[in-house]
C-alpha cells in the first residue's frame, strides 16, 4: 500500500479560516480527496508539527481512517497505536537546562 502526506497530494488549503472561534476542520475538498485516495488503496498519513490531539480534531471526519506523524515527527501513530515516539533522555534535558542557565540573557 502506498502512502502520501497531505502536502504530497497538493492540497494547500488545509483548514477553513473563520473569524469566529469555532473549531476548524480540514477543508471539505481535502477530506474528499483523502477518501478517494483511500478507496484506491492509498494510505493517508497526516504529517505535522501539531500535537496528535489537534491533528485528530483537524481530521475529525476521517480521524480513525488515517495515520499520524505529529509533534514535529516525534510521535507516529497507526491504527490508534503508537509505533514511534522520540524522547529526550532526562540526563540530556538537564544538561541542556544547565547550559541555558549559564546565559544571563535567558530567563527560565
Protein Blocks (a to p, Z undefined) as FASTA:
>chain_A
ZZddfklnopablbccdfblcdcdddfklmmmmmmmmmnopacddddfbdfklmmmmmmm
mmmmpccdeehhiacceehiafbdcdddfklmmmmmmmmmmpmkbcZZ
